[in-house]
Amino acid sequence: MYAVISDRQRQFTVREGDVILCDTMASAEPGQEISFDQVSLVSNEDKVRLGKPLVEGASVKGEVIGEAKGPKLVIFKFRRRKDSRCKNGHRQKYTRVRITSIQA
């Protein structure tokens, strides 16, 4: 069984036991249970339910594992012949979520 869920304009294909990286959730603490109500598709082995735009009555539950950081990105800007250089970095923060159940 798998489902396609939306979380803050990003879609994930999930199965029970999968670990996904969602954008950081400030109020989420490890061990807390969260629910994803925006489910676009739910599939069993023999039956597929497709929402228009969401599947009614479907939800996906997950458990917060903790925080994670994405890869370091280096942003380097310069203007040629002007002696102007700017080097910045960015590292996105994520929340790790383990999918515990899919309810169709």
Summary of the structure (lengths in Angstrom):
residues: 104
radius of gyration: 18.8
end to end distance: 9.8
largest distance: 64.4
contacts: 253
relative contact order: 0.31
helix: 0%
strand: 62%
